[in-house]
Amino acid sequence: MAQSQEPKSFTWNSCGDYDDQRRIEIKEDALDKGLRQCKVIAEKLERFSSDGMSSGRESGSTAPEHDIIQEWIADYKNLIKRHQAFQVIVGLAGSTGSGKTSALNALLGYRELLPTDNAEASTAVPCKVSYNDDTRPGYKFRALVTFRKREDLVKQLDQFFQDLEGRDKLQDMPTKSDEDHDALRLANSIIKPGLELVRTVFGLENDKIREMSTEKLLALNADVSQASGTTKHFHSDFPDQFSYRVRRYIDSTSAKHGENGPSFPAWPLVDEVKILVKSDILRSGVAIVDLPGLADSVESRAAVAERYFTKLAATLIVSPARRAADDSTSVKLLTDHQELRIKLDGRFHKRCYCVVLSQTDEIERTSDFKKEWARSSQELQDLIKQEQELKSQRADCEKDKKEATRKLQKIRETARARNSKHNTRNGAKATSRQMLATKAKRSQLAAEKKKQRLVIASLAEKICRLEKKIKETEGHLTFLCVRERNRILTERIQQDSRIRQAQLDSDNSLDDLRATYDGQVSVCPISSKAFWRCSDDEDALSGFPSAQYSGIPRLREWISCSTIPEREAHADHILHGLLSLYNLIYTWSKESRSQSQLPISKSLVEEKIMSVVDTYMKKKLDEYWEKLDQSVQAKNPLRDKKESIASCVQRCRAIVHKWSYKNPDDDASATKLHWNTYQANIHRHGDRFQSKSGPYHIDYYWMQDVSDVLLGTIVKDWNNVLNHDIPSLGVKSAFIVDDIWKSFIVQLQTCVHASFPRARVNHRVQQALMEISKNASHIHPQTVNAIQETWKPAFQKALQEYGEGSLARRRNILASFASKNGKEIYANAFESLHSHIKNDFKRFPKKLRKISAFSMREARAHIHVLLDNVLPQEVEGGETLTKKAELQRSVREDLVHWESEWEVTEASPDIQIKIEDAELPVTYHQPNEEDDMELGGYESITTEDGEA
């Protein structure tokens, strides 16, 4: 038998004590190198295997190592497939005009890749941006545009014409009360999305629209039906050209979208745009989704946003700083339902949730100077005084320069006059005394002119230097105002987050859990405009002397940090898979040693060793799997069911009662909801719509209200059990699995310790535990949909009420339904949640059995390859053995290179990420400017004599 050896230590599997940033950098670098080296070997093995299979077919048999090689190649291809499919999704959301798309462009590093000049349209289409690994010429930028299905479009248009009919009835009423006028404004807001679609795509105005129906409308433009349900692909090497082409699908640019129809803006017909671009922030599998929100008026687009929402690893909410500063309620950046969803999925904390305060460059210094903080800031007051003194000095210098210029002009006039007089005298004969006097006067005037020019030049330079100093002082003042506003807004957001995070307080004493839920969310102030002014070598924006002050580098760094858990889990999986391939091919490619002369066969030894695998290792694993499964089954995210149901029923009744009011969330408002608005809610079966009157709007989403009663009740236990308790079982599991492997090696008494895949087994166990958590994120939305379905009969019954008193009867029907059926609805919801969770828990033992099967398969493969090199082999043809030896020698050379790239080395400077370089500066520094500037006294400046 070969000598036992210790497992190899590479950089990536010995960096556990490094900080997150250095660790992921090391692992992703090793991942790229490993895949590259593995590809080289795989191509050689494929050629050898192909030749061997051809020979085998001719002779009627194939050599045993061809099976080993085929399995190795298949494992490599599976790793590649998994790696290419990996994505970690970051959601970017914000209201119209929030600067969301500008921020995305800055993050990507392309100024106008996505259009920002049509806010309403550009936020209406979900846009996913991911890395483009296509290296073909002409494919640097790629896009896939998916159009809405015809049935989705028909559904929206049918609803639009129904709403339009209701609006017209209100509009045609001969007399209207104040409530009727309010209802009419609401009806106009309801039909707005559909009206916009019809006007934009079909070019019709109000008088023509009234004559239409869905079928007639679609018949007007055949290109609309032809495009429905299709996906368009296009590409380019030039960002400007690409941006122009993608623009026509996400803003109001008109273009032809078929062969025969007219040009029209297509964005109302688009479900989703996928963009692939080469950008460093996306290189590690990060994909950024520009979301219009989950409450899109177009159902299919809302469904796209919903699909992404369940997959988000991190959420960015963009809110303009100026709007946040003026609105004390702006800290509520998510709807209650969205917030609950994030909490249930374990993502409402600083590592996964970030508020982006955009457009921080838009600030009014003058008004800020009047605020209390400004009056009490000595630094600010000193700068204001300094600015005033500098401006006063500049005014004095400009006055002195003006006076010096006037004197110079007077001297010039005097000189011209004397020259004219001298020329007249020259006509007659001048005496020598007169000539000497003239010469002396001329010299005097020249000296005075030189002196004044020196004064003017000195003053001009001083004014220039003063203006630079004033500009720097103004920038410093702006910086202080921006910094203070950022501080105030951050404090306000954090105060609100502490209140909202209190729902998730846990008795769990784990340090990492306490560190995660510390009452904080991340806040990143940014200015895209300032970033581009610095990046494009333009004059820097006042208060933002370098790109670091823009906040964009810090936001990039936050995205990188927030995606580390998913990226590292993926890197670990692929790296351990590569290590397993490395070990297998390393053993297979070893130079042939002297074979054992004992009269034993490989099959006999293999049989004896494999019996140890089955009788010892599998037994130990199965015993532990049973204990691990018991630990999982004991977890319960739905405790106190009876009390929870009673609480849900009580709160549901109160919510249904609030549906009668115009402002249901304002307990102090007694204004009742207009009958037409109430009817609109019933027509939509309690689905979402938005009431808008002037600059304000009210979102009505009745079914979300009754669903959130349940989600709010379970959120604490659900989050603790599924997002923390169950995943944390993997830590203990890793130690136990390692002990099982070590005991197995002792039992086996061979050298397979170095190559045994226990790390891959540990990773699969952790993955199985994490899948329980991830699957849970799909369970609660299904239950919410089920709750909403149970209400449909009540809405249908309410719609049958007409005539006088119908509003009161409709209210009574819904209130009665809540009272009579509330307990059953929420009991069924709890039972549904419990059933789905238990079914998922029941699948866990099967996953563990698969892990055991994987362990057995890996063990057998390693042992089989090992024995292939240390025991006598069956006789093969001479040519085959020669080719095999040549291949083994070539592979050994590749493995040496692979090993050298993975070998442990001192951390190189380029691996160490300086996070401080991305932090938002707290002090002001003007780059490439003299810190101390002498402004007193005129300096002597040499100029050439002569007329200016």
ROVEXSE-198242 format. One line per 10 residues: number of its first residue (from 0); for each residue x, y, z of C-alpha. Coordinates in steps of 0.25 Angstrom, whole numbers, padded with zeros to 4 digits. Layout:
NUM	X/Y/Z | ...
END
This chain:
0	0000/0000/0000 | 0004/0014/-0002 | 0009/0023/0009 | -0002/0031/0016 | -0001/0046/0014 | -0008/0058/0020 | -0018/0066/0012 | -0012/0077/0003 | -0014/0091/0009 | -0017/0101/-0002
10	-0020/0116/0000 | -0035/0115/-0002 | -0037/0104/0008 | -0028/0110/0019 | -0034/0124/0019 | -0045/0122/0029 | -0039/0132/0039 | -0038/0143/0028 | -0049/0154/0028 | -0061/0153/0018
20	-0055/0161/0007 | -0041/0155/0007 | -0047/0141/0008 | -0057/0142/-0004 | -0046/0149/-0012 | -0037/0137/-0010 | -0048/0127/-0013 | -0053/0133/-0025 | -0039/0135/-0031 | -0036/0120/-0028
30	-0050/0117/-0034 | -0046/0123/-0047 | -0032/0117/-0047 | -0037/0103/-0044 | -0048/0103/-0055 | -0037/0108/-0065 | -0028/0097/-0061 | -0039/0086/-0060 | -0043/0090/-0074 | -0029/0087/-0080
40	-0029/0073/-0074 | -0044/0070/-0078 | -0041/0073/-0093 | -0029/0064/-0092 | -0037/0053/-0085 | -0048/0055/-0095 | -0039/0052/-0107 | -0033/0040/-0101 | -0047/0035/-0097 | -0052/0037/-0111
50	-0040/0029/-0117 | -0042/0018/-0106 | -0057/0017/-0109 | -0054/0016/-0124 | -0044/0005/-0122 | -0053/-0002/-0112 | -0064/-0003/-0122 | -0055/-0009/-0132 | -0050/-0019/-0122 | -0063/-0021/-0115
60	-0058/-0017/-0101 | -0053/-0004/-0094 | -0042/-0002/-0084 | -0047/0000/-0069 | -0041/0013/-0068 | -0050/0019/-0079 | -0061/0017/-0070 | -0053/0025/-0059 | -0050/0036/-0069 | -0064/0037/-0074
70	-0070/0039/-0060 | -0059/0049/-0057 | -0063/0057/-0070 | -0077/0056/-0066 | -0075/0062/-0052 | -0067/0073/-0058 | -0078/0077/-0068 | -0088/0077/-0057 | -0079/0086/-0049 | -0078/0096/-0061
80	-0093/0095/-0063 | -0096/0099/-0049 | -0086/0110/-0049 | -0091/0116/-0061 | -0105/0116/-0056 | -0102/0122/-0042 | -0107/0136/-0039 | -0109/0144/-0027 | -0120/0154/-0029 | -0120/0168/-0023
90	-0133/0176/-0024 | -0134/0191/-0027 | -0147/0198/-0024 | -0151/0213/-0023 | -0162/0222/-0027 | -0163/0230/-0040 | -0152/0241/-0041 | -0144/0235/-0029 | -0131/0234/-0037 | -0132/0218/-0037
100	-0128/0216/-0052 | -0117/0227/-0051 | -0111/0219/-0039 | -0112/0206/-0047 | -0104/0213/-0058 | -0094/0218/-0049 | -0092/0204/-0042 | -0090/0198/-0056 | -0080/0208/-0060 | -0088/0213/-0073
110	-0094/0227/-0072 | -0106/0225/-0081 | -0107/0210/-0083 | -0122/0211/-0078 | -0130/0223/-0081 | -0133/0232/-0069 | -0141/0244/-0077 | -0154/0237/-0076 | -0157/0234/-0062 | -0171/0228/-0063
120	-0168/0219/-0074 | -0154/0214/-0070 | -0159/0210/-0056 | -0171/0202/-0062 | -0163/0190/-0068 | -0155/0180/-0059 | -0141/0180/-0064 | -0130/0170/-0060 | -0116/0173/-0062 | -0106/0161/-0061
130	-0091/0158/-0066 | -0089/0156/-0081 | -0079/0145/-0083 | -0081/0144/-0098 | -0067/0147/-0104 | -0072/0148/-0119 | -0069/0160/-0127 | -0082/0169/-0127 | -0087/0163/-0114 | -0081/0172/-0103
140	-0095/0176/-0100 | -0107/0167/-0101 | -0122/0169/-0098 | -0135/0160/-0098 | -0148/0167/-0098 | -0160/0158/-0094 | -0174/0163/-0098 | -0187/0161/-0091 | -0195/0149/-0094 | -0208/0152/-0102
150	-0217/0147/-0091 | -0211/0156/-0081 | -0213/0168/-0090 | -0227/0164/-0093 | -0230/0163/-0078 | -0224/0177/-0075 | -0232/0183/-0087 | -0245/0177/-0083 | -0244/0182/-0069 | -0240/0196/-0075
160	-0253/0197/-0083 | -0261/0192/-0071 | -0255/0203/-0062 | -0257/0213/-0074 | -0272/0210/-0074 | -0273/0213/-0059 | -0265/0226/-0061 | -0274/0230/-0072 | -0287/0228/-0064 | -0281/0236/-0053
170	-0277/0247/-0062 | -0291/0247/-0069 | -0298/0250/-0056 | -0306/0263/-0057 | -0303/0267/-0043 | -0291/0263/-0034 | -0289/0263/-0019 | -0275/0266/-0013 | -0273/0251/-0011 | -0277/0249/-0026
180	-0266/0258/-0031 | -0256/0251/-0022 | -0261/0238/-0028 | -0259/0243/-0042 | -0245/0247/-0039 | -0243/0233/-0033 | -0249/0227/-0046 | -0240/0235/-0055 | -0228/0230/-0047 | -0233/0216/-0048
190	-0234/0216/-0063 | -0220/0224/-0065 | -0211/0211/-0067 | -0221/0206/-0078 | -0223/0219/-0084 | -0208/0221/-0085 | -0206/0208/-0092 | -0217/0211/-0102 | -0212/0225/-0105 | -0197/0220/-0106
200	-0199/0208/-0114 | -0211/0211/-0122 | -0210/0226/-0123 | -0225/0228/-0120 | -0231/0240/-0112 | -0243/0240/-0103 | -0254/0242/-0113 | -0249/0230/-0121 | -0247/0221/-0109 | -0261/0221/-0105
210	-0265/0214/-0118 | -0255/0203/-0116 | -0255/0189/-0110 | -0243/0180/-0107 | -0245/0172/-0120 | -0247/0185/-0129 | -0235/0191/-0122 | -0225/0179/-0125 | -0230/0179/-0139 | -0225/0193/-0141
220	-0210/0189/-0140 | -0207/0174/-0144 | -0192/0176/-0140 | -0197/0177/-0125 | -0203/0163/-0126 | -0191/0158/-0134 | -0181/0162/-0123 | -0190/0157/-0112 | -0183/0145/-0105 | -0170/0147/-0113
230	-0155/0150/-0108 | -0146/0159/-0116 | -0131/0158/-0116 | -0121/0168/-0120 | -0107/0171/-0118 | -0096/0181/-0120 | -0081/0185/-0117 | -0084/0200/-0114 | -0092/0205/-0102 | -0098/0217/-0109
240	-0103/0208/-0121 | -0108/0198/-0111 | -0115/0208/-0102 | -0122/0214/-0114 | -0128/0200/-0117 | -0132/0196/-0103 | -0138/0210/-0101 | -0150/0207/-0110 | -0155/0196/-0101 | -0154/0203/-0087
250	-0157/0218/-0090 | -0166/0226/-0099 | -0158/0225/-0112 | -0166/0221/-0124 | -0161/0210/-0134 | -0166/0200/-0143 | -0169/0187/-0136 | -0174/0179/-0148 | -0174/0178/-0163 | -0187/0186/-0167
260	-0192/0194/-0155 | -0189/0208/-0151 | -0177/0213/-0141 | -0181/0213/-0126 | -0175/0212/-0112 | -0175/0198/-0108 | -0172/0199/-0093 | -0187/0196/-0089 | -0186/0183/-0096 | -0173/0178/-0090
270	-0172/0169/-0078 | -0158/0169/-0075 | -0144/0173/-0081 | -0132/0165/-0078 | -0118/0172/-0081 | -0105/0165/-0081 | -0093/0174/-0080 | -0078/0173/-0076 | -0077/0180/-0063 | -0068/0177/-0051
280	-0080/0178/-0041 | -0087/0166/-0048 | -0075/0158/-0050 | -0077/0148/-0038 | -0091/0144/-0042 | -0098/0157/-0036 | -0110/0161/-0044 | -0117/0174/-0041 | -0132/0175/-0044 | -0138/0189/-0046
290	-0152/0186/-0040 | -0164/0195/-0043 | -0170/0190/-0030 | -0180/0178/-0027 | -0192/0187/-0028 | -0191/0189/-0043 | -0204/0192/-0050 | -0201/0182/-0060 | -0203/0168/-0054 | -0192/0161/-0063
300	-0181/0171/-0059 | -0185/0170/-0045 | -0184/0155/-0046 | -0170/0157/-0052 | -0166/0166/-0040 | -0172/0156/-0030 | -0164/0144/-0036 | -0151/0152/-0034 | -0155/0157/-0020 | -0155/0142/-0015
310	-0141/0141/-0020 | -0135/0154/-0015 | -0122/0152/-0007 | -0122/0167/-0004 | -0132/0179/-0005 | -0128/0193/-0009 | -0139/0204/-0007 | -0136/0217/-0014 | -0141/0230/-0008 | -0137/0244/-0012
320	-0130/0251/0000 | -0138/0264/-0002 | -0151/0257/-0002 | -0147/0249/0010 | -0143/0262/0017 | -0156/0269/0015 | -0165/0257/0018 | -0165/0251/0032 | -0172/0239/0028 | -0162/0235/0017
330	-0155/0225/0025 | -0167/0216/0022 | -0161/0212/0009 | -0168/0198/0007 | -0182/0194/0008 | -0186/0186/0021 | -0187/0174/0012 | -0174/0175/0006 | -0167/0178/0019 | -0174/0165/0025
340	-0169/0157/0013 | -0155/0162/0015 | -0155/0159/0030 | -0161/0145/0028 | -0150/0142/0018 | -0139/0147/0028 | -0135/0159/0020 | -0139/0171/0029 | -0125/0175/0034 | -0113/0182/0030
350	-0106/0171/0023 | -0118/0169/0013 | -0126/0182/0013 | -0121/0196/0009 | -0127/0210/0008 | -0121/0218/-0003 | -0122/0233/-0001 | -0121/0238/-0015 | -0118/0252/-0022 | -0111/0256/-0009
360	-0105/0268/-0018 | -0118/0275/-0018 | -0117/0283/-0006 | -0121/0298/-0002 | -0109/0303/0006 | -0116/0316/0010 | -0128/0310/0017 | -0118/0300/0024 | -0110/0311/0030 | -0123/0316/0037
370	-0125/0303/0044 | -0121/0300/0059 | -0110/0290/0056 | -0103/0300/0046 | -0104/0311/0057 | -0097/0302/0067 | -0086/0297/0058 | -0073/0305/0060 | -0067/0298/0048 | -0078/0303/0039
380	-0079/0317/0045 | -0064/0319/0043 | -0065/0314/0028 | -0077/0324/0026 | -0068/0335/0032 | -0056/0331/0024 | -0065/0331/0011 | -0070/0345/0014 | -0055/0350/0016 | -0051/0343/0003
390	-0062/0349/-0005 | -0059/0363/0002 | -0044/0361/-0002 | -0048/0357/-0016 | -0057/0370/-0017 | -0046/0379/-0012 | -0036/0372/-0022 | -0046/0374/-0033 | -0048/0389/-0029 | -0033/0391/-0029
400	-0031/0384/-0042 | -0042/0393/-0048 | -0035/0405/-0043 | -0021/0400/-0048 | -0028/0397/-0061 | -0033/0412/-0061 | -0020/0417/-0058 | -0013/0409/-0069 | -0023/0414/-0079 | -0020/0429/-0074
410	-0005/0427/-0076 | -0007/0421/-0090 | -0016/0433/-0094 | -0005/0443/-0088 | 0006/0435/-0095 | -0002/0436/-0108 | -0005/0451/-0106 | 0010/0454/-0104 | 0014/0445/-0116 | 0005/0453/-0125
420	0010/0466/-0119 | 0024/0461/-0121 | 0021/0458/-0136 | 0016/0472/-0138 | 0029/0478/-0132 | 0037/0469/-0141 | 0031/0476/-0153 | 0038/0488/-0148 | 0052/0488/-0142 | 0052/0484/-0127
430	0063/0488/-0118 | 0072/0478/-0111 | 0066/0482/-0098 | 0052/0479/-0103 | 0057/0466/-0108 | 0063/0462/-0095 | 0050/0466/-0088 | 0042/0458/-0097 | 0050/0446/-0095 | 0050/0447/-0080
440	0035/0448/-0080 | 0034/0436/-0089 | 0042/0428/-0080 | 0034/0432/-0068 | 0021/0428/-0075 | 0027/0415/-0079 | 0031/0412/-0065 | 0017/0416/-0060 | 0011/0407/-0070 | 0020/0395/-0066
450	0016/0397/-0052 | 0001/0397/-0054 | 0002/0385/-0063 | 0009/0378/-0052 | -0001/0382/-0042 | -0012/0377/-0051 | -0005/0364/-0054 | -0003/0362/-0039 | -0017/0366/-0036 | -0023/0356/-0047
460	-0015/0345/-0041 | -0019/0348/-0027 | -0034/0348/-0031 | -0032/0335/-0038 | -0026/0329/-0025 | -0037/0335/-0017 | -0048/0329/-0026 | -0041/0315/-0025 | -0041/0317/-0010 | -0056/0322/-0010
470	-0060/0310/-0018 | -0053/0301/-0009 | -0059/0308/0003 | -0073/0307/-0003 | -0070/0292/-0006 | -0066/0290/0008 | -0079/0297/0013 | -0088/0289/0003 | -0081/0276/0009 | -0084/0280/0023
480	-0099/0282/0019 | -0100/0269/0011 | -0093/0261/0023 | -0102/0267/0033 | -0114/0264/0025 | -0109/0250/0023 | -0107/0248/0038 | -0121/0253/0041 | -0128/0244/0031 | -0119/0232/0035
490	-0123/0234/0049 | -0137/0235/0046 | -0137/0222/0037 | -0129/0215/0048 | -0139/0219/0059 | -0151/0214/0050 | -0143/0201/0047 | -0141/0198/0062 | -0156/0199/0064 | -0159/0190/0052
500	-0148/0180/0055 | -0154/0179/0070 | -0164/0169/0064 | -0152/0159/0061 | -0146/0160/0075 | -0142/0146/0079 | -0138/0138/0092 | -0127/0132/0083 | -0113/0135/0090 | -0105/0133/0077
510	-0095/0144/0075 | -0097/0144/0060 | -0112/0146/0062 | -0110/0157/0071 | -0100/0164/0062 | -0110/0162/0050 | -0122/0168/0057 | -0116/0180/0064 | -0127/0189/0060 | -0120/0195/0048
520	-0121/0195/0033 | -0111/0200/0024 | -0112/0214/0019 | -0104/0219/0006 | -0105/0233/0002 | -0101/0235/-0013 | -0100/0245/-0024 | -0099/0239/-0038 | -0097/0253/-0044 | -0085/0255/-0035
530	-0079/0242/-0038 | -0080/0244/-0053 | -0074/0258/-0052 | -0062/0252/-0045 | -0061/0240/-0054 | -0062/0247/-0067 | -0051/0257/-0063 | -0061/0269/-0062 | -0061/0280/-0052 | -0065/0273/-0039
540	-0078/0276/-0033 | -0078/0286/-0021 | -0076/0278/-0008 | -0072/0265/-0016 | -0057/0267/-0019 | -0055/0252/-0023 | -0063/0240/-0027 | -0062/0234/-0013 | -0071/0246/-0008 | -0082/0242/-0017
550	-0085/0229/-0009 | -0085/0220/-0022 | -0072/0213/-0018 | -0078/0210/-0004 | -0091/0205/-0010 | -0083/0196/-0019 | -0076/0191/-0007 | -0089/0188/0000 | -0094/0180/-0011 | -0082/0172/-0011
560	-0082/0170/0004 | -0097/0166/0004 | -0095/0156/-0007 | -0083/0149/0000 | -0091/0138/0007 | -0098/0133/-0006 | -0085/0135/-0014 | -0076/0128/-0004 | -0086/0116/-0002 | -0086/0114/-0018
570	-0070/0116/-0018 | -0069/0105/-0007 | -0078/0096/-0014 | -0070/0097/-0028 | -0056/0097/-0021 | -0059/0085/-0013 | -0064/0078/-0026 | -0051/0083/-0033 | -0043/0077/-0022 | -0050/0064/-0023
580	-0047/0064/-0038 | -0033/0068/-0035 | -0030/0057/-0025 | -0037/0046/-0034 | -0029/0050/-0046 | -0016/0052/-0038 | -0017/0037/-0033 | -0021/0032/-0047 | -0009/0039/-0053 | 0002/0035/-0043
590	0014/0029/-0050 | 0013/0013/-0050 | 0020/0007/-0038 | 0025/-0007/-0036 | 0012/-0016/-0035 | 0010/-0025/-0023 | 0015/-0039/-0026 | 0005/-0045/-0016 | -0005/-0055/-0022 | -0017/-0046/-0020
600	-0026/-0039/-0030 | -0031/-0025/-0030 | -0045/-0029/-0030 | -0043/-0037/-0017 | -0036/-0025/-0010 | -0047/-0016/-0015 | -0058/-0025/-0010 | -0052/-0025/0004 | -0049/-0010/0005 | -0063/-0007/0000
610	-0069/-0015/0010 | -0063/-0006/0021 | -0070/0006/0013 | -0083/-0001/0014 | -0083/-0007/0028 | -0076/0004/0035 | -0077/0018/0028 | -0091/0016/0023 | -0096/0011/0037 | -0089/0023/0044
620	-0095/0033/0035 | -0109/0027/0035 | -0109/0027/0050 | -0105/0042/0050 | -0115/0045/0039 | -0126/0040/0048 | -0122/0049/0060 | -0120/0061/0051 | -0134/0059/0045 | -0140/0058/0059
630	-0134/0072/0062 | -0140/0077/0049 | -0154/0071/0052 | -0154/0077/0066 | -0154/0091/0061 | -0167/0098/0060 | -0169/0111/0053 | -0184/0112/0056 | -0185/0111/0071 | -0197/0116/0079
640	-0207/0112/0068 | -0220/0114/0076 | -0216/0128/0082 | -0211/0132/0068 | -0224/0128/0061 | -0232/0136/0071 | -0224/0148/0070 | -0225/0147/0054 | -0240/0147/0055 | -0241/0159/0064
650	-0231/0167/0055 | -0238/0163/0042 | -0252/0168/0047 | -0245/0181/0051 | -0239/0182/0037 | -0252/0179/0029 | -0258/0190/0037 | -0247/0200/0033 | -0250/0197/0018 | -0262/0206/0020
660	-0253/0218/0022 | -0245/0227/0011 | -0232/0226/0020 | -0233/0213/0026 | -0219/0214/0033 | -0223/0227/0040 | -0231/0224/0052 | -0234/0239/0054 | -0241/0241/0040 | -0256/0239/0039
670	-0257/0241/0024 | -0265/0230/0018 | -0261/0223/0005 | -0270/0227/-0007 | -0279/0216/-0012 | -0272/0216/-0025 | -0258/0214/-0019 | -0264/0203/-0010 | -0270/0197/-0023 | -0257/0197/-0030
680	-0250/0190/-0019 | -0261/0179/-0019 | -0260/0178/-0035 | -0245/0175/-0033 | -0248/0165/-0022 | -0240/0173/-0012 | -0228/0173/-0021 | -0219/0185/-0022 | -0222/0199/-0028 | -0218/0213/-0025
690	-0226/0225/-0022 | -0220/0238/-0027 | -0225/0252/-0024 | -0215/0263/-0027 | -0200/0260/-0022 | -0205/0250/-0012 | -0210/0235/-0014 | -0216/0224/-0005 | -0213/0210/-0008 | -0225/0200/-0005
700	-0221/0185/-0005 | -0232/0179/0004 | -0227/0164/0002 | -0213/0168/0005 | -0219/0174/0018 | -0225/0161/0023 | -0213/0153/0019 | -0204/0162/0026 | -0211/0159/0039 | -0206/0144/0038
710	-0192/0148/0033 | -0190/0158/0045 | -0195/0147/0055 | -0185/0137/0050 | -0173/0146/0046 | -0164/0145/0059 | -0165/0129/0061 | -0164/0127/0046 | -0152/0135/0044 | -0144/0130/0056
720	-0147/0115/0053 | -0146/0115/0038 | -0135/0126/0035 | -0126/0123/0047 | -0129/0111/0056 | -0129/0100/0045 | -0118/0106/0036 | -0109/0107/0049 | -0110/0091/0051 | -0100/0090/0039
730	-0089/0096/0048 | -0090/0084/0058 | -0093/0074/0047 | -0079/0078/0040 | -0071/0074/0053 | -0079/0060/0054 | -0077/0057/0039 | -0062/0060/0040 | -0061/0050/0052 | -0068/0039/0044
740	-0058/0041/0033 | -0046/0041/0042 | -0052/0028/0049 | -0054/0022/0035 | -0040/0025/0030 | -0035/0017/0043 | -0044/0006/0039 | -0039/0006/0025 | -0024/0007/0028 | -0021/0013/0014
750	-0016/0026/0009 | -0029/0031/0004 | -0030/0041/0015 | -0024/0052/0006 | -0034/0051/-0005 | -0047/0047/0003 | -0058/0057/0000 | -0063/0060/0014 | -0064/0075/0011 | -0073/0072/-0001
760	-0082/0064/0009 | -0082/0075/0019 | -0086/0085/0008 | -0097/0076/0004 | -0103/0075/0018 | -0102/0090/0020 | -0109/0092/0006 | -0120/0082/0010 | -0123/0090/0023 | -0123/0104/0015
770	-0132/0098/0005 | -0143/0097/0016 | -0141/0111/0019 | -0142/0115/0004 | -0154/0106/0001 | -0161/0113/0012 | -0160/0126/0005 | -0170/0120/-0006 | -0179/0115/0005 | -0185/0127/0011
780	-0188/0134/-0002 | -0196/0121/-0006 | -0204/0122/0007 | -0207/0137/0005 | -0213/0134/-0009 | -0221/0123/-0003 | -0227/0133/0007 | -0230/0143/-0004 | -0237/0132/-0012 | -0247/0129/0000
790	-0252/0143/0000 | -0256/0143/-0015 | -0270/0137/-0012 | -0273/0149/-0002 | -0269/0159/-0013 | -0277/0152/-0023 | -0289/0152/-0014 | -0287/0167/-0011 | -0286/0171/-0026 | -0301/0165/-0027
800	-0306/0176/-0018 | -0311/0188/-0026 | -0320/0200/-0024 | -0323/0209/-0011 | -0316/0204/0001 | -0307/0195/-0007 | -0294/0201/-0001 | -0299/0197/0013 | -0303/0184/0009 | -0289/0181/0003
810	-0282/0185/0015 | -0291/0176/0024 | -0288/0164/0014 | -0273/0166/0016 | -0273/0169/0031 | -0282/0157/0033 | -0273/0148/0024 | -0261/0152/0033 | -0269/0149/0046 | -0274/0136/0041
820	-0263/0130/0033 | -0251/0137/0040 | -0247/0126/0049 | -0248/0115/0038 | -0240/0123/0028 | -0229/0125/0038 | -0229/0111/0044 | -0228/0106/0029 | -0217/0116/0027 | -0209/0111/0039
830	-0212/0096/0035 | -0207/0099/0021 | -0194/0106/0026 | -0192/0094/0035 | -0195/0084/0025 | -0185/0090/0015 | -0174/0091/0025 | -0176/0077/0030 | -0176/0072/0016 | -0163/0079/0014
840	-0157/0074/0027 | -0162/0060/0022 | -0153/0061/0010 | -0141/0064/0018 | -0138/0049/0021 | -0138/0046/0006 | -0128/0057/0004 | -0119/0051/0015 | -0120/0037/0008 | -0116/0044/-0005
850	-0104/0050/0002 | -0101/0036/0008 | -0102/0030/-0007 | -0093/0041/-0011 | -0083/0038/0000 | -0083/0023/-0004 | -0081/0027/-0019 | -0070/0036/-0016 | -0063/0027/-0007 | -0063/0015/-0017
860	-0058/0024/-0028 | -0046/0029/-0020 | -0043/0015/-0015 | -0045/0009/-0029 | -0035/0019/-0035 | -0025/0017/-0024 | -0025/0002/-0025 | -0024/0003/-0040 | -0010/0009/-0038 | -0005/-0001/-0027
870	-0010/-0014/-0031 | -0007/-0023/-0043 | -0015/-0019/-0055 | -0021/-0027/-0066 | -0013/-0027/-0079 | -0016/-0017/-0089 | -0011/-0015/-0103 | 0002/-0009/-0104 | -0002/0003/-0112 | -0013/0006/-0102
880	-0004/0006/-0090 | 0006/0015/-0098 | -0005/0025/-0100 | -0009/0024/-0086 | 0005/0026/-0081 | 0007/0038/-0090 | -0007/0044/-0085 | -0003/0042/-0070 | 0010/0049/-0072 | 0003/0061/-0079
890	-0008/0061/-0068 | 0003/0061/-0057 | 0009/0073/-0063 | -0004/0080/-0063 | -0006/0076/-0049 | 0007/0082/-0045 | 0003/0096/-0051 | -0011/0094/-0044 | -0005/0091/-0031 | 0005/0103/-0032
900	-0007/0113/-0034 | -0015/0107/-0022 | -0003/0106/-0013 | -0003/0114/0000 | 0005/0127/-0002 | 0006/0140/0006 | -0006/0149/0003 | -0003/0158/-0008 | -0006/0172/-0008 | -0016/0172/-0019
910	-0024/0161/-0011 | -0025/0171/0001 | -0038/0179/-0002 | -0037/0193/0005 | -0051/0195/0010 | -0048/0209/0015 | -0045/0213/0001 | -0060/0211/-0002 | -0065/0218/0011 | -0072/0231/0010
920	-0062/0242/0015 | -0066/0249/0028 | -0056/0260/0026 | -0054/0269/0014 | -0041/0269/0006 | -0040/0276/-0008 | -0030/0268/-0016 | -0018/0274/-0023 | -0020/0287/-0016 | -0010/0295/-0007
930	-0015/0294/0007 | -0009/0307/0011 | -0010/0319/0001 | -0003/0332/0004 | -0013/0343/0000 | -0007/0355/0007 | 0002/0365/-0001 | 0004/0367/-0016 | 0015/0357/-0022 | 0025/0362/-0032
940	0022/0357/-0045 | 0031/0359/-0057 | 0025/0363/-0070 | 0030/0368/-0083 | 0030/0383/-0085 | 0021/0388/-0096 | 0007/0391/-0099 | -0004/0382/-0093
END
